[in-house]
């Protein structure tokens, strides 16, 4: 197995492997009942959850569980075999699974800094990809992922599962049919009582963790005892803060409801208000995305539950003739006089989302949360973070979301990599 170096990232360097796998993929696509062989990358928390969900889907099998944490490997294997499937092979380095021609697709549930590099590697190896949200760790990475998927002709599905949910699908359809008039304003929020992450200490990495592999393409940082496995979300080197963690889900629905692709101006007011700890990203924030004549607002309070509802996640779409309110429990439509005109429920879409991905591998259809849509929603989050980190509004091109005439913000469009790990397509 090869070492960490740039050649893993260049799609052209594995063109022959991709071509052979593409041919095999086309042959299998003709068989609607063919088994899809999967490799799971990242088996802790969300990864094991996905392994258990894929285990319930017919016509697929997890052949590898990959994680730099040997403890997480066992957790992932347990989830993958929860429905009686054969035991997958447990390995630390997911690239070993990409070398196996029997593997059809990679499930990437690793931390954010791995999402784009792993997707580009997998596409280069001729594999399809299910990548968790946000699909990228920087604005530039999303565009590279789109290029890699197109060049390799691979399905890349992003883990914004509400795109496949009956509840959200019906809500958007009602908006399209004029249930609230013309939709002009969308607000979403995430209020949750997160505890402090504390002040960590630099220590040697634990024996159960290959910390060098866990960091992978990210610039090397010393191991701190309060970072892994969840708190990396709140450090810029590996995560994107709460807007990239949970905000991307609701912003995706807001974009869908308003029918917008990219913003024209982004403003972000945020701060670390609750705790004096190691967190780098804000725990309290309001982001405003102007999208021509429409607007999206994101609000986060990561230290207290909401007062209006028991649900920590919510969306409100305001139109010229009414309001649509929804969360994962259901949706309500009110007219201009605040009279309820519709009240409905439905699933969030987890199982349907996985089925959409597996079916697309076989028949080649365009998935509901394809990489193009995933990039647009992730870009809103990246632009919000850029506005926060530069302490200024960011004006963008509505055609592609690129930053206009702002050198300080443009410096954050791309990210830094460990030397030799710069992705290229």
C-alpha angles and dihedrals in degrees: 000000000000125000129246107287142128098266089075089067102050111092093201091060091067099036094124093053091046092050093052092047091047090056091050090047093054090052092052092046089068089063110071090192098050117130116250111216115211139194119204118215113193113023103187121100106326093025094057089044090055091046090056092047094048088048088064093053119094120236101027138092134191107228099174136033109196128188137140086227109078090201092057090052091064090046091052093047090052090053094045091053096042092107095045100271122151115276113267123223114263116220136158102222115059092201088076088063091049088058090061110093090204091068113094102181145014123225105207112200095148121122118294096264088064098048100088099034092049092046092050091048092048094049089049088055091050095254128138116232138220102192125186122236136305088042092208142029094219138022093251093053092061092058091048090052092052090051093048093050092049094046093051094036091231133151111247113185121186121218097244090123097178087077086073097040120116090220096054093038091056092045093054091045090054090050089051089051091055102257091148099024116242110354109231109156133037126187127185133177146186117199116175136156100241115175123230117280089218128213112302132210129226108246137157110279113263118262092246093060131074092208095180090057092044089057092044109152095006119101108268117263128177115263114262122193095230100053109071130096108009111356094072084087088077098052120081093221092068110006144044102222125245094312089061093039102050105349093072090066096057095035087056090056092045091053090048093050095048094040095233129142106187136009127243097209132013126198124180127187113185145144145172097255109156110045137029098220142116097286112126098187123072120268093199124042151145120205123190120199114192109202105184105279093354134069139207123197126194122194128187133182109173100186107051138044120243119266097216100055143012088233112092092203125063147157132200123190115193121199137176091267106030152332134272116204122186147161132163091287097058148298136263130196120205128187126226090280090053091250114149109245099170138014121182144158138205144151126296091235106244098137093036090053094056091046090052089055095047093046092050090055088057102040104022097234121155109262123230093242099037121166093263092058091040091054093052093054094043089050091059087057094046092049090049091053091046090053089050095047094048094040092227140095115266121220115207141189108256090213096064110355094249117155116255124217099335113117094182092054093041089059088066095050089091129032139227120259136196105270111277095020100090107136119233134176 
